[in-house]
Amino acid sequence: AGCMVGVGLVTIIGAPLRYIVLTEAKPYERGAGQAIVNMLSSAGQLIGGALIGGIIASFSGILGYQVSLFLATIVAIIAFAATLKLKSRDEQIATMKANQ
């Protein structure tokens, strides 16, 4: 349960994604990058909430909650798998220095 809370807080706060955008973007692109992250995370929260609500309403009783949590778990697993493709700390520092 603690891991799920951590995953939820990371997606709500979004600081790791903003950090990645800041280190990967050139200085003149950082403002636009932050704006895109902010806009897409807000849209994702809006669409995700509506989608989960629709799934819950489509099934009867507790089955809707089970299906929605199962789908949310699948999305979380895919997101975790995507993190395995992130750069190592040394590669990230080299990119950050190159972009300054």
Summary of the structure (lengths in Angstrom):
residues: 100
radius of gyration: 16.9
end to end distance: 40.3
largest distance: 54.8
contacts: 213
relative contact order: 0.09
helix: 86%
strand: 0%
